Amino acid sequence: MKKKQLPFDKELFTRSVLYNVKTLYRKTMEEATPQEIYQASAYAIKDAIIDHWMTTQKAAAEQDPKIVYYMSMEFLMGRAFGNNLINLQAYKAVKEALDELGIDVNVVEDQEPDPALGNGGLGRLAACFLDSLATLGYMAYGCGIRYKYGMFKQTIRDGYQVEVPDAWLENGNPFELRRSEYAKEVKFGGYVNVYTDDTGRTVFKQEGYQVVRAIPYDLPILGYGNGMVNTLRIWDAEPIQCFQLDSFDKGDYQKAVEQENLASQLCEVLYPNDNHIAGKELRLKQQYFFISASVQTALKRYLKDHDNIKKFYTKAVFQLNDTHPTVAVAELMRLLMDEYYLTWDEAWEVTVKTCCYTNHTIMSEALEKWPVDLFQRLLPRIYQIVDEINRRFVDQIMRQYTNSAGIDVQSKIRSMAILYDNQVKMAHLAIVGGHSVNGVAQLHTEILKKRELKDFYEMMPEKFNNKTNGITQRRFLLHANPLLADWITAKIGDGWITDLSQMDKLKSYADDKKAQDEFMEIKHKNKERLAKYILEHNNIEVDPNSIFDVQVKRLHEYKRQLLNILQVMYKYHDIKSHPNKDFYPKTYIFGAKAAAGYLTAKLTIKLINSVADVINKDASIGGKIKVVFIEDYRVSNAELIFAAADVSEQISTASKEASGTGNMKMMLNGAVTLGTMDGANVEIVNEVGEDNAFIFGLSSQEVMDYEKNGGYNPMDIYNSNPNVKAVLNMLVDGTFSKNKELFRPLYNCLLNTNNSSKADQYFILKDFEAYLEAQRRISEAYADKKRWARMALMNTACCGKFSSDRTIQEYVDEVWKLDKVELPVK
Ligand SMILES: *Cc1c(COP(=O)(O)O)cnc(C)c1O
């Protein structure tokens, strides 16, 4: 059965582009710059989107579906233009239309800045979820912040990362709609005045506060081929009103200036930390700002067509993406009690039934805790509510565990209280204040239940569930890899675009010689495309016949880019000392941003670039190894990289990577995983089979056992393993830098002789030999063309589970209970 395509009027698009170029810029097509043509084309696309957007709103008004509010500090959207065309099923029509005007669609796409309102996996997950929600026909709002500066642009100077501000809004954003009619006020600071009103009700009134105006900007989120358009609503802050020069006394003037400063700073910049908290006051302000505005909006929307606020949870659910939006629990309580006059118990029931929390990490440095005095000063009424939630919860712990044999009540309180040691523990607030707590891969959820959140799991097991992450195949295959997408459609039809489980039909081609050859020919073309990008951006020539071994992700010690580059150093040494030994040529491709203040991470980038410099210039190794560091890794170049990967490096210290999603994107594109049994790698291996992946290293259990016993002693390995000794000495003997001391801090991280409990906390040396061995197995497998083609094809064929469509359907069935919106079929 051939599915209906969405209608798209190509001639109207062409006329619209010509008209826009004329009216926006007073130019003809010949005179217009590529940026102007992009803007003109984007506005033409937006016109087509608006009709669908209005149809969706109308259908929702009639059908009154339950809505999920996906609350997240980050949405790593990537470019909208190409993706919108894909989901409108208009990519080919627009490509033709532009061709006829003498314009290359790729050049137009390249004019769009990457909206980088996120750091890495957590923000990209939010973006994939929005794509899946719209595609599956569920009503959803993404709620976030319209940062003026998103994730910084990374430039590499002399091998070092230099951060450059990302002024992504410089040329405006053609896809956004400013909705000042939905502005909300958000209050900070001051104090709470408690009094009794005429009716005898206790009133809590915040006074002496500063207030900012939250202005929403709406971005359309298109479903694939179904005409559904959801909304990503991101908030900007403005001062409440320009103060009037003729009517102020000194106090008002001071306050007006402060309010204006607060408003101008609030949404300036995204904090560039991944899996690490900065603990800055401004960050807490950002959190409350977008949450208060979003919760107010959700309540308002509900009350437009419903009158019983006690049933709010039947039409709305809040999913909190990590603890960053957790203040939503207390803000919802505040509004229900102070604005809508519910009692505590009534408000609490609604709140718990509305809120759900996703945990993204177990690493202690990423667990959000705020000092009580800061929290209380900034959010006095919210603090009162958190204090009361805590008081009641501690009561409950005491009731439940006092007089229970063998249980120390005080230790239960210490591990679960929301307020403890003068800190507000946001994860605890999220768990207590909601009805669902989920991890993001099976292994991660098990670790939460057995260790990190054990006491909570024992007290409220019904709240815990797993939702293994996923990715959208529309962006990461249909858009990113058109050659492979077309090939797959020719083989199994196009059902995979909205049902990735159908990829398993490709399994019947795994041993088909012709299919294998075609598959690898497409991989080769994608490697040529990436090689061209690398030549243009890095001025390095790489051979598409070499193995493209890829590690692209945020730079973090637990992700172990250092393990990878140490292995490259070792291989280089090995080739130089055995020039006649057989070695399959490899191109090691890295891409990673480091948080601006994370020195070890930044030095690792310098090391990778220094190693690249020496190796790429050394003619004596005959080009057997090349090393490339791709500058400014982001969604747009990620799409090129994933399509070209042969080997997907997923080598985190077991137990540290909650899920990973880069692993899934590369699997989808036919790369073979080289990884540890961590995060979603476990499930990838489970789907594709052990023979079609390269697994090495300590298990999560082994890592956690070592940690319990204070680590291990890397000196034992250094002294007994000559490979390890040779490679570590290269860090400090000047092989890769004139200044021999430059990389000493990395050497010390691994070997720290003064403090062995702080040495090699990420088990790099412990896993080194196993990693070398896995790399050897890769080279051997790749040399056997047929074997490799089969493995690569099997990875694509077995990726069905890892669609974010599957993840979203699980959330809907097990947690959110949403209704599908029926749209008129055109
Ligand atoms: C998918 C993605 C990530 C997450 O990668 P991991 O390997 O899972 O850490 C980070 N950044 C970008 C641009 C991505 O597309």
The ligand as an SDF file (V2000), in Angstrom:
LIG
                    3D

 15 15  0  0  0  0  0  0  0  0999 V2000
   24.2790   12.4600   19.5910 C   0  0  0  0  0  0  0  0  0  0  0  0
   25.0770   13.6550   19.9090 C   0  0  0  0  0  0  0  0  0  0  0  0
   25.7530   13.7380   21.1350 C   0  0  0  0  0  0  0  0  0  0  0  0
   25.7390   12.6220   22.1520 C   0  0  0  0  0  0  0  0  0  0  0  0
   26.8020   11.7360   21.8460 O   0  0  0  0  0  0  0  0  0  0  0  0
   27.2860   10.5990   22.8880 P   0  0  0  0  0  0  0  0  0  0  0  0
   28.2870    9.8360   22.0940 O   0  0  0  0  0  0  0  0  0  0  0  0
   26.0930    9.7820   23.2110 O   0  0  0  0  0  0  0  0  0  0  0  0
   27.8730   11.2940   24.0450 O   0  0  0  0  0  0  0  0  0  0  0  0
   26.5050   14.8650   21.3970 C   0  0  0  0  0  0  0  0  0  0  0  0
   26.5940   15.8680   20.5010 N   0  0  0  0  0  0  0  0  0  0  0  0
   25.9790   15.8170   19.2990 C   0  0  0  0  0  0  0  0  0  0  0  0
   26.1420   16.9460   18.3490 C   0  0  0  0  0  0  0  0  0  0  0  0
   25.1960   14.7130   18.9680 C   0  0  0  0  0  0  0  0  0  0  0  0
   24.5660   14.6800   17.7850 O   0  0  0  0  0  0  0  0  0  0  0  0
  1  2  1  0
  2  3  1  0
  2 14  2  0
  3  4  1  0
  3 10  2  0
  4  5  1  0
  5  6  1  0
  6  7  2  0
  6  8  1  0
  6  9  1  0
 10 11  1  0
 11 12  2  0
 12 13  1  0
 12 14  1  0
 14 15  1  0
M  END
$$$$
